[in-house]
Each structure stands twice: as structure tokens, then as C-alpha cells.
Amino acid sequence: LAKPRPDVTRKGIEMIGDESHDPDEALRNADLALYKAKSDGRGQFRMFEPALHALATHRRQLEIDLRAALQEKQFEVYYQAQIDLKRGDINGFEALVRWRHPTRGLVSPADFIPLTEEMGLIDKVGAYVLETACKDAISWPETVRVAVNLSAVQFKTQRLVALVDRALRNSGLPAHRLELEITESVMLDDSNGVLSQLRQLKRLGVHISLDD
């Protein structure tokens, strides 16, 4: 039994035997299998298995914890040095966000950034990283830049330029000392909208680099 979805290239399947079975539970199980099929790529189908329910429960708890993390300010920004190989000097630092979970310790962004994107929280996390990085960098030597990674989802919100402008104004950091790192995936969707925002960011005076 598969819960209908417009995307017919991916299917979630739940098997029902002769014994009585709650139809709502069957649909939920099929939906979990469908979610797994979507996460595994195009043209996939997945059978429901109990482990999927455990994963869904874990995900729901992470969502609750992430919302609490924003309220309780559990995110921290660390910096990785960028070295000029010709001169051997540090010419910048890349801002890296980490989540200090009360029981799991430091959580890598690879484990929580995709979820913040799906939950619509990336703007808030991104704004925190931008503002923290700019405020920290103002005390560094004037020749040292700070680099901040941007999510492709941030471009879709249409609030990115305002977030960057606010971070610069609040910190007093000169725009030329901020470098925004984007990935090639940013250019794949709504390229006109993305280019418009990139042009506005350039007019602010920040540097833009292609990551990965």
C-alpha cells in the first residue's frame, strides 16, 4: 500500500497480511518508506521496515532539540585558518558552526544543517553565524578576512542580502573583509533570482567565492 504522491518516480511500500491492520498505521508506514525512497535519490522504491520508525522517532526528537537549541543558544562558531601558501601567512579564517547538544556533545553541521533547511530554520542559524563571525572578525588584523558558508536554501528565502547587510552594520566590519562561500548547487535553481541576490551582495562590497 503506497500513499499517493505526485512524484510517481519514488514509491514507499507497506505490506499488509491477512491479519487485521490499522489503515492509518499502514499509511504512516508507507509514508516512512516513501521518505526513505526520496532521500535515496530518484527512481527508488523502499519497503517499510521497523528501523524506519526508529529513524523517524530520532528525527522528530532532533527537530525538537533544534528548536530548543535556537532558544537556548547552543550553537557555537569555530574558525579554521586559511593560509597563503606562497607567503605562509594567515589571510583569513573560515567560520564553522557547531551545535553543542546537552547530551550528545558537539554535533557536526553535516548532521543538523540539512534538517534546519527542511525545517525552515536555516535563516536563523545562518544569521547567528554571520553576526557572530563579523563581530569576532572586527578585532582581528585588518588584512584578515572571515569566510562564511551559505546554504542554497538561504537564497530561496529572499532575505539573505538583508541578513548580510545587518551583520555588517551591527558589527562595524568593513564589507571587503567578509567572504561568502557558495556551492555550485546555488546556481542550479532559479538562476535569475540567485544572480540578482549575488549582484546585490557584490554591491555591498563583500567577496564571493565558489566552495567545493
Disulfide bonds with the S-S distance in Angstrom:
none
